[in-house]
Amino acid sequence: MQLEEVGCSFEIGNWEFETRSWKLENRNWQMETIRSATQVSSFQFPVSKLREAFLAGRIDANTLQLKDQVVSINRVTKVVKGGKNLSFSALVVVGDGAGHVGYGSGKAREVPMAIRKGIEAAKKALVKVNITSTSIPHAVLGKYGAGQVLLKPASEGTGVIAGGTVRAVVEAAGIQNVLTKSLGTTNPHNVVKATMDALLRLRDAGEVAATRGKTPEEL
C-alpha cells in the first residue's frame, strides 16, 4: 500500500493556513491536520481561532424561519454476526423561502429520529443562493455524480415545473417560477446535490460585472 501526501493552503481574512493530508491508496480514509497557521505578518495564529473563523461564516439557523421537507426515506440493513440490524435513513431539505436552503441526511432505528437528525444536519449546511424576486437570474446546469439538473428562469405565473426531488429544493429556496429538467440518475441524493450545485452556480449582475471590471449598467 502507498501513502500519498496531499497539501493545500487557504485564506480566511488576513490569515493564511496550510494543511497536510495523507490518503491511503485504494481506501476512503483520510487524515488531515493543521501543519501551520500563521498571519501574513508571521504572527502565530492560535489554532482555537480556526474553528471560530469557520463558524463565523456559517449561517445561523436560529435567526431564520425554516421549513423542512422530507425528500426520501429508505430502510437500510446492516449484516452483523447475530443477524441483521434494520434502520431508516432520511433525506431532508430545509429552507426559509428567501434564498437560504440546505440539505442533510440522518439514520436511526426509528423514522422520526432519522428525520430529526436529517433536519439538524441540514440546518448546519445552510447556504445563500442568488435568486430574483420569484425566479432565477439565468439558466444553469448542476452536476453531481451521474445526476444533472437543468434550471431555467420562467415568467411570472409559470410556477415550479419540476419533479418531487428538485421541487423540494427550489421551493425551499423560495423560487416560485422556474423550468427544470432532471437528467441522468434518479437517485434522490444525487438529484438533491446536483440541484444544490446548480443553485450555487447562480450569479447576479453585480458579481458578473465585478469579474469583467464593469458596472452592472454596462452589461
N, CA, C and O of each residue as an XYZ file, in Angstrom:
876
protein
N       0.834     -1.197      0.000
C       0.000      0.000      0.000
C       0.871      1.249      0.000
O       1.937      1.275      0.614
N       0.414      2.262     -0.681
C       1.166      3.501     -0.823
C       0.451      4.627     -0.100
O      -0.758      4.802     -0.249
N       1.200      5.390      0.684
C       0.655      6.526      1.427
C       0.998      7.798      0.684
O       2.170      8.132      0.511
N      -0.038      8.512      0.243
C       0.155      9.717     -0.562
C      -0.103     10.953      0.290
O      -1.105     11.035      1.000
N       0.808     11.907      0.210
C       0.659     13.153      0.966
C       0.099     14.234      0.048
O       0.608     14.466     -1.049
N      -0.952     14.885      0.515
C      -1.607     15.937     -0.252
C      -1.691     17.170      0.625
O      -2.256     17.111      1.717
N      -1.149     18.272      0.177
C      -1.186     19.516      0.937
C      -1.989     20.571      0.216
O      -2.075     20.561     -1.012
N      -2.575     21.476      0.965
C      -3.323     22.577      0.383
C      -3.232     23.779      1.316
O      -2.903     23.637      2.493
N      -3.522     24.949      0.787
C      -3.491     26.179      1.568
C      -4.744     26.975      1.280
O      -5.330     26.862      0.204
N      -5.153     27.779      2.244
C      -6.344     28.601      2.078
C      -6.201     29.831      2.962
O      -5.310     29.903      3.809
N      -7.086     30.794      2.755
C      -7.044     32.046      3.490
C      -8.400     32.333      4.096
O      -9.436     32.053      3.492
N      -8.387     32.893      5.295
C      -9.589     33.405      5.940
C      -9.256     34.811      6.419
O      -8.527     34.991      7.395
N      -9.801     35.811      5.717
C      -9.461     37.183      6.057
C      -7.996     37.445      5.796
O      -7.504     37.211      4.692
N      -7.290     37.933      6.814
C      -5.855     38.202      6.690
C      -5.002     37.038      7.191
O      -3.793     37.181      7.377
N      -5.634     35.895      7.405
C      -4.901     34.752      7.925
C      -4.655     33.747      6.813
O      -5.512     33.533      5.956
N      -3.502     33.145      6.833
C      -3.135     32.127      5.860
C      -2.945     30.794      6.581
O      -2.336     30.742      7.649
N      -3.468     29.718      5.993
C      -3.377     28.399      6.599
C      -2.799     27.408      5.603
O      -2.938     27.560      4.389
N      -2.160     26.411      6.137
C      -1.631     25.327      5.308
C      -1.991     24.006      5.974
O      -1.740     23.815      7.164
N      -2.570     23.110      5.217
C      -2.965     21.811      5.761
C      -2.121     20.711      5.144
O      -1.543     20.868      4.069
N      -2.069     19.618      5.838
C      -1.293     18.475      5.384
C      -2.174     17.237      5.491
O      -2.704     16.942      6.563
N      -2.330     16.525      4.408
C      -3.247     15.387      4.375
C      -2.501     14.143      3.932
O      -1.492     14.212      3.231
N      -3.020     13.012      4.355
C      -2.495     11.736      3.919
C      -3.652     10.882      3.407
O      -4.663     10.732      4.093
N      -3.510     10.330      2.220
C      -4.527      9.455      1.650
C      -3.944      8.064      1.455
O      -2.888      7.907      0.843
N      -4.624      7.071      1.969
C      -4.171      5.698      1.830
C      -4.681      5.140      0.507
O      -5.863      5.270      0.189
N      -3.805      4.529     -0.252
C      -4.149      4.031     -1.578
C      -5.297      3.031     -1.514
O      -5.308      2.131     -0.674
N      -6.275      3.206     -2.425
C      -7.433      2.325     -2.543
C      -8.288      2.305     -1.274
O      -9.036      1.352     -1.052
N      -8.189      3.325     -0.457
C      -9.019      3.428      0.732
C      -9.657      4.815      0.762
O      -9.091      5.778      0.244
N     -10.838      4.908      1.370
C     -11.502      6.194      1.535
C     -11.162      6.823      2.879
O     -11.970      7.550      3.457
N      -9.971      6.542      3.365
C      -9.526      7.043      4.660
C      -8.615      8.233      4.448
O      -7.717      8.191      3.607
N      -8.838      9.279      5.196
C      -8.020     10.481      5.052
C      -7.871     11.136      6.419
O      -8.842     11.262      7.166
N      -6.674     11.545      6.735
C      -6.414     12.248      7.977
C      -5.828     13.608      7.635
O      -4.895     13.709      6.838
N      -6.365     14.626      8.229
C      -5.918     15.972      7.916
C      -5.607     16.711      9.208
O      -6.414     16.710     10.138
N      -4.465     17.327      9.265
C      -4.069     18.086     10.439
C      -3.593     19.458     10.007
O      -3.177     19.652      8.865
N      -3.654     20.402     10.920
C      -3.133     21.729     10.649
C      -1.620     21.687     10.808
O      -1.099     21.441     11.896
N      -0.938     21.929      9.719
C       0.517     21.879      9.754
C       1.076     23.189     10.306
O       1.949     23.186     11.174
N       0.570     24.290      9.801
C       0.996     25.593     10.296
C      -0.090     26.598     10.020
O      -0.783     26.518      9.005
N      -0.238     27.545     10.923
C      -1.238     28.587     10.752
C      -0.615     29.903     11.203
O      -0.458     30.145     12.400
N      -0.270     30.733     10.259
C       0.408     31.976     10.577
C      -0.278     33.145      9.907
O      -0.885     33.005      8.845
N      -0.172     34.311     10.544
C      -0.699     35.514      9.946
C       0.281     35.990      8.874
O       1.423     35.532      8.824
N      -0.171     36.914      8.015
C       0.692     37.420      6.954
C       1.955     38.035      7.548
O       3.023     37.973      6.939
N       1.836     38.622      8.725
C       2.997     39.244      9.380
C       3.796     38.249     10.217
O       4.600     38.644     11.062
N       3.569     36.937      9.975
C       4.283     35.850     10.668
C       3.956     35.792     12.151
O       4.697     35.182     12.922
N       2.848     36.423     12.567
C       2.411     36.315     13.956
C       1.718     34.979     14.158
O       0.876     34.588     13.349
N       2.060     34.280     15.221
C       1.498     32.948     15.444
C      -0.007     33.025     15.640
O      -0.491     33.814     16.451
N      -0.745     32.212     14.904
C      -2.213     32.204     14.949
C      -2.678     31.061     15.839
O      -2.314     29.915     15.577
N      -3.471     31.321     16.887
C      -3.940     30.238     17.753
C      -4.856     29.293     16.983
O      -5.751     29.737     16.264
N      -4.632     28.001     17.132
C      -5.439     27.028     16.414
C      -6.899     27.091     16.853
O      -7.794     26.778     16.068
N      -7.149     27.494     18.104
C      -8.525     27.594     18.580
C      -9.311     28.640     17.802
O     -10.536     28.555     17.714
N      -8.610     29.637     17.229
C      -9.288     30.660     16.447
C      -9.738     30.130     15.092
O     -10.600     30.726     14.446
N      -9.159     29.017     14.660
C      -9.526     28.457     13.358
C     -10.993     28.050     13.341
O     -11.708     28.329     12.378
N     -11.440     27.392     14.402
C     -12.841     26.967     14.476
C     -13.758     28.183     14.516
O     -14.825     28.169     13.902
N     -13.360     29.235     15.230
C     -14.177     30.436     15.288
C     -14.299     31.087     13.919
O     -15.348     31.635     13.581
N     -13.229     31.029     13.127
C     -13.268     31.627     11.792
C     -14.242     30.886     10.883
O     -14.966     31.495     10.095
N     -14.245     29.537     11.010
C     -15.182     28.764     10.206
C     -16.619     29.010     10.643
O     -17.512     29.152      9.807
N     -16.843     29.061     11.962
C     -18.194     29.265     12.464
C     -18.710     30.657     12.136
O     -19.919     30.860     12.029
N     -17.805     31.620     11.975
C     -18.244     32.978     11.656
C     -18.906     33.047     10.292
O     -19.792     33.874     10.076
N     -18.489     32.188      9.365
C     -19.078     32.199      8.041
C     -20.311     31.310      7.910
O     -20.918     31.248      6.841
N     -20.681     30.631      8.972
C     -21.844     29.745      8.925
C     -23.114     30.555      9.171
O     -23.126     31.487      9.975
N     -24.185     30.183      8.463
C     -25.469     30.853      8.619
C     -26.150     30.319      9.871
O     -26.269     29.107     10.048
N     -26.599     31.224     10.739
C     -27.248     30.838     11.981
C     -28.700     30.460     11.689
O     -29.500     31.307     11.292
N     -29.030     29.199     11.886
C     -30.385     28.727     11.596
C     -31.408     29.275     12.578
O     -32.598     29.327     12.268
N     -30.959     29.684     13.758
C     -31.896     30.176     14.766
C     -32.487     31.526     14.391
O     -33.535     31.903     14.914
N     -31.843     32.254     13.504
C     -32.336     33.566     13.099
C     -33.290     33.486     11.904
O     -33.820     34.512     11.477
N     -33.517     32.293     11.361
C     -34.363     32.120     10.186
C     -35.600     31.299     10.536
O     -35.580     30.474     11.449
N     -36.659     31.539      9.802
C     -37.886     30.759      9.954
C     -37.864     29.645      8.910
O     -38.343     29.815      7.788
N     -37.310     28.525      9.295
C     -37.072     27.435      8.362
C     -38.246     26.465      8.321
O     -38.906     26.208      9.328
N     -38.481     25.940      7.137
C     -39.453     24.871      6.934
C     -38.726     23.667      6.366
O     -37.870     23.799      5.491
N     -39.074     22.496      6.870
C     -38.396     21.281      6.426
C     -39.334     20.431      5.585
O     -40.554     20.472      5.745
N     -38.738     19.662      4.690
C     -39.494     18.750      3.840
C     -38.683     17.478      3.647
O     -37.505     17.530      3.292
N     -39.310     16.353      3.880
C     -38.652     15.053      3.728
C     -38.674     14.663      2.261
O     -39.738     14.606      1.645
N     -37.511     14.396      1.704
C     -37.407     14.025      0.289
C     -37.556     12.523      0.105
O     -38.285     12.075     -0.780
N     -36.884     11.755      0.919
C     -36.973     10.297      0.789
C     -36.635      9.634      2.113
O     -35.875     10.165      2.922
N     -37.218      8.463      2.313
C     -36.942      7.625      3.482
C     -36.668      6.212      2.985
O     -37.486      5.624      2.278
N     -35.527      5.681      3.355
C     -35.146      4.335      2.926
C     -34.872      3.467      4.142
O     -34.386      3.940      5.170
N     -35.194      2.193      4.003
C     -34.843      1.227      5.044
C     -33.513      0.592      4.687
O     -33.353      0.047      3.594
N     -32.579      0.658      5.585
C     -31.241      0.119      5.340
C     -30.986     -1.020      6.313
O     -31.533     -1.054      7.416
N     -30.147     -1.948      5.884
C     -29.852     -3.142      6.670
C     -28.357     -3.307      6.829
O     -27.599     -3.173      5.869
N     -27.946     -3.594      8.029
C     -26.546     -3.882      8.307
C     -26.437     -5.321      8.810
O     -27.060     -5.697      9.804
N     -25.640     -6.110      8.111
C     -25.463     -7.519      8.484
C     -24.377     -7.611      9.553
O     -23.243     -7.181      9.346
N     -24.743     -8.173     10.683
C     -23.803     -8.355     11.792
C     -23.722     -9.846     12.126
O     -24.371    -10.678     11.493
N     -22.923    -10.153     13.117
C     -22.703    -11.555     13.461
C     -23.991    -12.229     13.927
O     -24.231    -13.400     13.631
N     -24.809    -11.484     14.652
C     -26.033    -12.083     15.187
C     -27.216    -12.011     14.249
O     -28.294    -12.494     14.596
N     -27.059    -11.429     13.080
C     -28.179    -11.320     12.156
C     -28.129    -10.010     11.393
O     -27.076     -9.620     10.887
N     -29.275     -9.324     11.308
C     -29.370     -8.062     10.572
C     -29.936     -6.975     11.473
O     -30.880     -7.202     12.230
N     -29.339     -5.786     11.375
C     -29.837     -4.624     12.095
C     -30.568     -3.718     11.108
O     -29.973     -3.232     10.146
N     -31.840     -3.496     11.346
C     -32.651     -2.660     10.471
C     -32.681     -1.231     11.004
O     -32.831     -1.009     12.206
N     -32.540     -0.283     10.114
C     -32.629      1.125     10.475
C     -33.178      1.889      9.275
O     -33.368      1.327      8.197
N     -33.429      3.172      9.483
C     -34.011      4.019      8.449
C     -33.116      5.227      8.212
O     -32.555      5.803      9.145
N     -32.996      5.597      6.930
C     -32.244      6.803      6.573
C     -33.215      7.784      5.923
O     -34.069      7.397      5.125
N     -33.072      9.052      6.276
C     -33.975     10.092      5.778
C     -33.161     11.214      5.154
O     -32.144     11.644      5.699
N     -33.625     11.679      4.008
C     -33.027     12.822      3.313
C     -33.988     13.998      3.441
O     -35.138     13.917      3.011
N     -33.510     15.095      4.036
C     -34.363     16.224      4.373
C     -33.796     17.498      3.774
O     -32.580     17.680      3.716
N     -34.685     18.382      3.327
C     -34.314     19.698      2.806
C     -34.984     20.759      3.675
O     -36.168     20.637      3.987
N     -34.248     21.793      4.069
C     -34.807     22.889      4.845
C     -34.527     24.202      4.114
O     -33.546     24.314      3.380
N     -35.385     25.182      4.318
C     -35.210     26.486      3.706
C     -36.184     27.488      4.289
O     -37.195     27.112      4.882
N     -35.878     28.771      4.119
C     -36.748     29.824      4.630
C     -37.573     30.485      3.538
O     -38.340     31.406      3.822
N     -37.433     30.031      2.283
C     -38.186     30.624      1.199
C     -37.694     31.984      0.783
O     -38.384     32.694      0.052
N     -36.504     32.368      1.238
C     -35.954     33.688      0.918
C     -34.502     33.592      0.482
O     -33.737     34.537      0.674
N     -34.110     32.462     -0.104
C     -32.751     32.327     -0.608
C     -31.845     31.463      0.234
O     -30.716     31.190     -0.175
N     -32.297     31.017      1.406
C     -31.484     30.137      2.245
C     -32.015     28.720      2.143
O     -33.209     28.488      2.328
N     -31.141     27.774      1.851
C     -31.552     26.379      1.686
C     -30.395     25.474      2.081
O     -29.227     25.842      1.957
N     -30.742     24.285      2.559
C     -29.734     23.303      2.935
C     -30.352     21.915      2.940
O     -31.573     21.766      2.995
N     -29.503     20.907      2.883
C     -29.986     19.525      2.905
C     -29.124     18.717      3.858
O     -27.978     19.068      4.139
N     -29.700     17.629      4.347
C     -28.965     16.761      5.251
C     -29.618     15.395      5.310
O     -30.778     15.230      4.931
N     -28.876     14.434      5.780
C     -29.383     13.070      5.906
C     -29.129     12.572      7.319
O     -28.139     12.929      7.957
N     -30.042     11.743      7.786
C     -29.907     11.161      9.118
C     -30.312      9.702      9.103
O     -31.115      9.280      8.270
N     -29.758      8.935     10.021
C     -30.049      7.499     10.097
C     -30.281      7.111     11.542
O     -29.517      7.493     12.429
N     -31.335      6.350     11.776
C     -31.666      5.917     13.130
C     -32.548      4.674     13.057
O     -32.977      4.257     11.981
N     -32.807      4.095     14.230
C     -33.650      2.900     14.285
C     -35.112      3.233     13.997
O     -35.855      2.383     13.506
N     -35.531      4.469     14.300
C     -36.906      4.887     14.086
C     -36.947      6.026     13.077
O     -36.008      6.815     12.979
N     -38.055      6.104     12.321
C     -38.187      7.128     11.285
C     -38.179      8.545     11.868
O     -37.463      9.393     11.335
N     -38.929      8.848     12.924
C     -38.903     10.223     13.458
C     -37.507     10.675     13.882
O     -37.133     11.825     13.653
N     -36.745      9.788     14.490
C     -35.388     10.143     14.908
C     -34.489     10.376     13.703
O     -33.647     11.274     13.727
N     -34.655      9.581     12.646
C     -33.857      9.779     11.433
C     -34.175     11.122     10.797
O     -33.271     11.822     10.341
N     -35.471     11.494     10.762
C     -35.847     12.790     10.208
C     -35.284     13.923     11.050
O     -34.813     14.925     10.511
N     -35.329     13.771     12.355
C     -34.811     14.813     13.249
C     -33.312     15.004     13.033
O     -32.828     16.136     13.024
N     -32.579     13.917     12.860
C     -31.145     14.022     12.596
C     -30.886     14.686     11.253
O     -29.958     15.483     11.118
N     -31.710     14.356     10.256
C     -31.553     14.982      8.953
C     -31.804     16.480      9.002
O     -31.105     17.247      8.340
N     -32.793     16.903      9.775
C     -33.085     18.336      9.905
C     -31.921     19.061     10.563
O     -31.537     20.146     10.126
N     -31.357     18.469     11.609
C     -30.220     19.106     12.285
C     -29.018     19.211     11.353
O     -28.308     20.216     11.360
N     -28.791     18.166     10.547
C     -27.668     18.211      9.601
C     -27.915     19.257      8.526
O     -26.981     19.938      8.100
N     -29.165     19.396      8.079
C     -29.482     20.378      7.042
C     -29.319     21.800      7.562
O     -28.880     22.682      6.823
N     -29.666     22.033      8.816
C     -29.517     23.378      9.398
C     -28.052     23.794      9.488
O     -27.736     24.982      9.417
N     -27.168     22.825      9.645
C     -25.742     23.139      9.713
C     -25.124     23.348      8.341
O     -23.985     23.805      8.238
N     -25.874     23.014      7.270
C     -25.337     23.108      5.904
C     -26.091     24.156      5.091
O     -26.166     24.045      3.868
N     -26.647     25.164      5.745
C     -27.393     26.199      5.032
C     -26.467     27.049      4.176
O     -25.349     27.368      4.580
N     -26.946     27.413      2.984
C     -26.195     28.287      2.087
C     -27.145     29.351      1.550
O     -28.364     29.182      1.570
N     -26.572     30.440      1.074
C     -27.346     31.533      0.475
C     -27.180     31.464     -1.028
O     -26.057     31.436     -1.531
N     -28.295     31.436     -1.749
C     -28.263     31.351     -3.206
C     -28.806     32.645     -3.797
O     -29.627     33.328     -3.186
N     -28.333     32.967     -4.991
C     -28.756     34.186     -5.680
C     -30.025     33.913     -6.472
O     -30.011     33.151     -7.438
N     -31.114     34.535     -6.063
C     -32.375     34.425     -6.782
C     -32.938     35.815     -6.994
O     -32.596     36.754     -6.276
N     -33.813     35.938     -7.994
C     -34.510     37.196     -8.204
C     -35.761     37.208     -7.317
O     -35.847     36.447     -6.354
N     -36.712     38.058     -7.640
C     -37.896     38.157     -6.796
C     -38.656     36.839     -6.722
O     -39.028     36.396     -5.635
N     -38.890     36.207     -7.877
C     -39.634     34.938     -7.886
C     -38.970     33.854     -8.724
O     -39.462     32.726     -8.757
N     -37.867     34.159     -9.403
C     -37.235     33.180    -10.284
C     -35.726     33.214    -10.078
O     -35.245     33.662     -9.037
N     -34.978     32.736    -11.081
C     -33.523     32.728    -11.019
C     -32.982     33.671    -12.088
O     -33.662     33.909    -13.086
N     -31.780     34.214    -11.908
C     -31.273     35.218    -12.849
C     -30.922     34.675    -14.230
O     -31.004     35.414    -15.212
N     -30.531     33.403    -14.334
C     -30.119     32.853    -15.631
C     -30.217     31.338    -15.594
O     -30.378     30.740    -14.530
N     -30.119     30.730    -16.756
C     -30.146     29.265    -16.852
C     -28.838     28.691    -16.323
O     -27.783     29.314    -16.446
N     -28.913     27.511    -15.738
C     -27.732     26.912    -15.132
C     -27.903     25.401    -15.129
O     -29.021     24.891    -15.051
N     -26.777     24.686    -15.215
C     -26.761     23.224    -15.185
C     -25.909     22.770    -14.012
O     -24.723     23.094    -13.934
N     -26.511     22.025    -13.105
C     -25.797     21.487    -11.959
C     -25.502     20.021    -12.132
O     -26.305     19.279    -12.699
N     -24.340     19.595    -11.639
C     -23.921     18.207    -11.794
C     -23.442     17.654    -10.465
O     -22.813     18.351     -9.669
N     -23.751     16.390    -10.245
C     -23.175     15.647     -9.129
C     -23.251     14.166     -9.475
O     -24.340     13.612     -9.633
N     -22.104     13.535     -9.590
C     -22.073     12.131     -9.944
C     -22.713     11.907    -11.307
O     -22.352     12.565    -12.283
N     -23.657     10.984    -11.373
C     -24.358     10.698    -12.619
C     -25.616     11.531    -12.780
O     -26.373     11.331    -13.730
N     -25.852     12.465    -11.864
C     -27.056     13.290    -11.929
C     -26.764     14.678    -12.458
O     -25.742     15.280    -12.129
N     -27.672     15.180    -13.280
C     -27.594     16.533    -13.808
C     -28.969     17.171    -13.705
O     -29.982     16.530    -13.984
N     -29.003     18.435    -13.304
C     -30.259     19.161    -13.168
C     -30.126     20.485    -13.897
O     -29.211     21.263    -13.626
N     -31.044     20.740    -14.826
C     -31.061     21.975    -15.597
C     -32.153     22.888    -15.049
O     -33.306     22.478    -14.911
N     -31.779     24.130    -14.737
C     -32.727     25.129    -14.243
C     -32.780     26.291    -15.229
O     -31.743     26.784    -15.672
N     -33.993     26.725    -15.570
C     -34.180     27.857    -16.471
C     -35.154     28.846    -15.849
O     -36.153     28.441    -15.254
N     -34.873     30.137    -15.978
C     -35.818     31.135    -15.440
C     -37.138     31.102    -16.199
O     -37.179     30.766    -17.383
N     -38.211     31.453    -15.506
C     -39.548     31.442    -16.099
C     -40.263     32.738    -15.743
O     -39.936     33.397    -14.756
N     -41.244     33.087    -16.565
C     -42.004     34.312    -16.351
C     -42.987     34.144    -15.199
O     -43.231     33.033    -14.730
N     -43.543     35.261    -14.753
C     -44.487     35.259    -13.645
C     -45.720     34.431    -14.001
O     -46.277     34.563    -15.091
N     -46.134     33.579    -13.069
C     -47.311     32.747    -13.278
C     -47.012     31.364    -13.803
O     -47.919     30.538    -13.901
N     -45.757     31.084    -14.147
C     -45.404     29.757    -14.669
C     -45.491     28.694    -13.588
O     -45.981     27.591    -13.829
N     -45.013     29.029    -12.397
C     -44.973     28.065    -11.313
C     -43.695     27.245    -11.341
O     -42.793     27.503    -12.137
N     -43.630     26.268    -10.475
C     -42.456     25.393    -10.387
C     -42.728     24.146    -11.212
O     -43.517     23.286    -10.821
N     -42.064     24.059    -12.355
C     -42.190     22.887    -13.216
C     -41.029     21.960    -12.887
O     -39.943     22.091    -13.452
N     -41.259     21.031    -11.979
C     -40.170     20.175    -11.505
C     -40.748     18.913    -10.900
O     -41.921     18.863    -10.529
N     -39.910     17.895    -10.805
C     -40.276     16.663    -10.126
C     -40.203     16.831     -8.624
O     -39.861     17.902     -8.123
N     -40.524     15.769     -7.910
C     -40.613     15.857     -6.460
C     -39.322     16.250     -5.778
O     -39.325     17.093     -4.881
N     -38.204     15.643     -6.195
C     -36.929     15.922     -5.528
C     -36.435     17.327     -5.822
O     -36.058     18.053     -4.903
N     -36.430     17.722     -7.092
C     -35.985     19.073     -7.459
C     -36.950     20.119     -6.914
O     -36.526     21.191     -6.482
N     -38.236     19.815     -6.932
C     -39.232     20.755     -6.432
C     -38.999     21.078     -4.957
O     -39.132     22.228     -4.540
N     -38.651     20.060     -4.172
C     -38.428     20.288     -2.745
C     -37.309     21.289     -2.507
O     -37.404     22.122     -1.605
N     -36.244     21.216     -3.309
C     -35.100     22.109     -3.111
C     -35.419     23.529     -3.563
O     -35.151     24.484     -2.833
N     -35.990     23.680     -4.762
C     -36.228     25.026     -5.306
C     -37.320     25.740     -4.519
O     -37.243     26.955     -4.337
N     -38.328     25.022     -4.051
C     -39.361     25.665     -3.247
C     -38.821     26.071     -1.888
O     -39.201     27.116     -1.360
N     -37.933     25.256     -1.309
C     -37.329     25.624     -0.031
C     -36.475     26.871     -0.168
O     -36.356     27.650      0.779
N     -35.869     27.071     -1.355
C     -35.048     28.254     -1.585
C     -35.897     29.494     -1.852
O     -35.374     30.607     -1.807
N     -37.193     29.335     -2.130
C     -38.057     30.473     -2.375
C     -38.289     30.779     -3.838
O     -38.791     31.855     -4.165
N     -37.935     29.860     -4.734
C     -38.142     30.067     -6.168
C     -39.576     29.662     -6.521
O     -39.994     28.538     -6.245
N     -40.318     30.574     -7.126
C     -41.734     30.342     -7.415
C     -42.004     30.081     -8.898
O     -43.016     29.471     -9.242
N     -41.115     30.535     -9.771
C     -41.300     30.344    -11.207
C     -39.990     29.843    -11.809
O     -39.006     30.581    -11.861
N     -39.975     28.600    -12.260
C     -38.749     28.032    -12.807
C     -39.100     26.808    -13.643
O     -40.054     26.087    -13.350
N     -38.304     26.588    -14.696
C     -38.408     25.389    -15.523
C     -37.218     24.503    -15.218
O     -36.083     24.980    -15.210
N     -37.446     23.238    -14.972
C     -36.364     22.334    -14.603
C     -36.437     21.062    -15.429
O     -37.479     20.705    -15.978
N     -35.305     20.398    -15.497
C     -35.197     19.097    -16.160
C     -34.128     18.290    -15.456
O     -32.980     18.722    -15.347
N     -34.507     17.117    -14.979
C     -33.564     16.227    -14.317
C     -33.030     15.225    -15.334
O     -33.799     14.509    -15.976
N     -31.707     15.179    -15.475
C     -31.059     14.303    -16.446
C     -30.220     13.268    -15.712
O     -29.641     13.554    -14.664
N     -30.159     12.077    -16.263
C     -29.306     11.049    -15.671
C     -30.006     10.293    -14.563
O     -31.177      9.935    -14.690
N     -29.296     10.051    -13.480
C     -29.788      9.220    -12.392
C     -30.987      9.853    -11.704
O     -31.156     11.072    -11.689
N     -31.817      8.979    -11.133
C     -32.956      9.442    -10.346
C     -32.729      9.226     -8.854
O     -33.658      9.353     -8.057
N     -31.500      8.902     -8.479
C     -31.169      8.746     -7.063
C     -31.441     10.056     -6.338
O     -30.867     11.077     -6.717
N     -32.298     10.077     -5.301
C     -32.644     11.344     -4.647
C     -31.439     12.098     -4.097
O     -31.407     13.327     -4.148
N     -30.461     11.387     -3.577
C     -29.286     12.056     -3.016
C     -28.513     12.791     -4.115
O     -28.123     13.945     -3.942
N     -28.295     12.112     -5.249
C     -27.570     12.757     -6.341
C     -28.365     13.900     -6.948
O     -27.787     14.921     -7.322
N     -29.685     13.749     -7.054
C     -30.513     14.808     -7.625
C     -30.514     16.040     -6.720
O     -30.417     17.166     -7.208
N     -30.621     15.836     -5.421
C     -30.588     16.963     -4.485
C     -29.248     17.688     -4.559
O     -29.206     18.918     -4.588
N     -28.160     16.931     -4.590
C     -26.840     17.555     -4.641
C     -26.594     18.248     -5.973
O     -25.936     19.288     -6.014
N     -27.115     17.687     -7.068
C     -26.988     18.341     -8.371
C     -27.801     19.633     -8.402
O     -27.363     20.628     -8.979
N     -28.983     19.622     -7.783
C     -29.796     20.840     -7.713
C     -29.103     21.908     -6.876
O     -29.104     23.083     -7.244
N     -28.517     21.510     -5.760
C     -27.787     22.470     -4.933
C     -26.582     23.024     -5.681
O     -26.257     24.204     -5.548
N     -25.916     22.176     -6.470
C     -24.784     22.645     -7.266
C     -25.236     23.686     -8.284
O     -24.541     24.672     -8.528
N     -26.408     23.458     -8.875
C     -26.929     24.424     -9.836
C     -27.256     25.748     -9.157
O     -26.946     26.811     -9.695
N     -27.877     25.697     -7.987
C     -28.235     26.928     -7.277
C     -27.001     27.711     -6.849
O     -27.003     28.942     -6.868
N     -25.944     26.994     -6.461
C     -24.724     27.676     -6.032
C     -23.956     28.282     -7.207
O     -23.080     29.121     -7.001
N     -24.273     27.871     -8.426
C     -23.630     28.437     -9.610
C     -24.307     29.733    -10.079
O     -23.792     30.412    -10.967
N     -25.439     30.070     -9.499
C     -26.156     31.279     -9.912
C     -25.368     32.524     -9.512
O     -24.830     32.604     -8.407
N     -25.307     33.489    -10.419
C     -24.605     34.746    -10.170
C     -25.525     35.909    -10.535
O     -26.241     35.856    -11.535
N     -25.496     36.943     -9.728
C     -26.293     38.120    -10.046
C     -25.489     39.066    -10.921
O     -24.313     38.824    -11.195
N     -26.126     40.144    -11.358
C     -25.473     41.073    -12.280
C     -24.261     41.736    -11.643
O     -23.273     42.006    -12.327
N     -24.324     42.000    -10.354
C     -23.194     42.642     -9.680
C     -21.942     41.788     -9.686
O     -20.845     42.301     -9.911
N     -22.089     40.476     -9.439
C     -20.929     39.594     -9.421
C     -20.341     39.431    -10.815
O     -19.121     39.422    -10.975
N     -21.200     39.303    -11.828
C     -20.705     39.158    -13.199
C     -19.977     40.426    -13.630
O     -18.924     40.357    -14.265
N     -20.539     41.586    -13.285
C     -19.906     42.847    -13.655
C     -18.556     43.011    -12.967
O     -17.617     43.542    -13.559
N     -18.454     42.558    -11.719
C     -17.188     42.687    -10.987
C     -16.091     41.842    -11.619
O     -14.938     42.268    -11.672
N     -16.436     40.644    -12.101
C     -15.433     39.797    -12.729
C     -14.961     40.373    -14.067
O     -13.834     40.113    -14.489
N     -15.814     41.151    -14.731
C     -15.444     41.745    -16.013
C     -14.887     43.155    -15.870
O     -14.511     43.781    -16.861
N     -14.832     43.653    -14.641
C     -14.322     45.005    -14.437
C     -15.258     46.087    -14.935
O     -14.805     47.148    -15.364
N     -16.561     45.833    -14.883
C     -17.550     46.777    -15.341
C     -18.581     47.038    -14.263
O     -18.550     46.408    -13.206
N     -19.472     47.940    -14.513
C     -20.599     48.198    -13.632
C     -21.817     47.420    -14.143
O     -21.873     47.081    -15.325
N     -22.789     47.132    -13.275
C     -23.976     46.401    -13.732
C     -24.709     47.108    -14.863
O     -25.352     46.445    -15.676
N     -24.632     48.439    -14.941
C     -25.315     49.175    -16.007
C     -24.650     48.967    -17.364
O     -25.294     49.106    -18.404
N     -23.326     48.625    -17.351
C     -22.611     48.455    -18.619
C     -22.837     47.086    -19.246
O     -22.480     46.878    -20.405
N     -23.419     46.152    -18.507
C     -23.632     44.818    -19.057
C     -24.747     44.831    -20.094
O     -25.069     43.791    -20.668
